[in-house]
Amino acid sequence: MSVFHEGERMVQQRIGVQATADSIGRMIQPFIPQGFDLFLEQQSIAVIASTDSTGSLWASLITGYPGMIQVKDPKTIEVCTQFVLQDPFVSNIQHNGNVGLIVIDFEHQIRVRVNGNAEFTDENVLRVDVEQIYGNCPKHIQMRSLTPIDRRLGPVQTFGRLGILTPEQNRWIREADTFFIASSGPEGKTDASHRGGNPGFIKMLDDDALVFPDYRGNMLFNTLGNIQINPNTGILFLDFNMGRTLQLTGRSSIVWEVSGEEKLRFPGAQRLVEFRINGVIQAENVIPFDWNFLGYSPYNPSSPIK
């Protein structure tokens, strides 16, 4: 039985990488491989993708101390931390347990993706029954070390579901070098993925739309495959200086052909993804770390033309 659904197969076939995907796809396992437990239990950052009652996708940040993730057995992990109860994923999981997790170590450029079914067993304990787990390549992860600090949770500011970005949020996105994207395929199976590039790699089309490049990756095309099936997506931006998060929910579409002008604006782009915003949430003081920037990923294409 293939680990890929029809949307992923459609993208792989269109690009002509089915054989490569089949070979690399062997790393996708239905249980936690030996050694993954050591990595997971040392981490303090995870991003979770979830679906709300309207079918909208959200990408949300989870933070804690090393040990917040515990591998209970080869099919089960528990995330034990103080969750931001106002975050959409907390209520989303109560009616839809399909989640995708990406656990990331920025300093060592390592990330592991976990897809499965989740439920809260306690206010501060999230159990995830693992259906798929695999490691991703280090490409486009900007290197940052973190130091825990005491940062009190600030107010969660919710902008209307049909709202647009403020000028400050617009600038935040244009200067970002990192974001995470939530997507969902058949049967609502949900995935969280990382995207990165040099500042300026994301362009604003308007106050309610943005576009970003799809760089050469692991050839699995999980996110683009999901978008082929379900355009509903969520995006998460982190403000590493101010401890803030910006969550967007909306719909994505794939731009398959990159014109000559677009290649100048998006060097290294294999394709483009346009994202139309339906809802915005900004949360203050929710990242309890100070960050030391160590350098951009050597895989990042040169800075795009603004």
Secondary structure, 3 states (H helix, E strand, C coil): CCCCCHHHHHHHHHHCCHHHHHHHHHHCECCCCCCHHHHHCCCCEEEEEEECCCCCEEEEEEECCCCCEEEEECCEEEEECCCCCCCHHHHHHHHCCEEEEEEEECCCCEEEEEEEEEEEEECCEEEEEEEEEEEECCCCCCEEEEEECCCCCCCEEEECCCCCCCHHHHHHHHCCCEEEEEEECHHHCEEEEEEECCCCCCEEEECCEEEEEECCCCCCCHHHHHHHHCCEEEEEEEECCCCEEEEEEEEEEEECCCCHHHHHHCCCCCEEEEEEEEEEEEECCCCCEEEEEEECCCCCCCCCCC
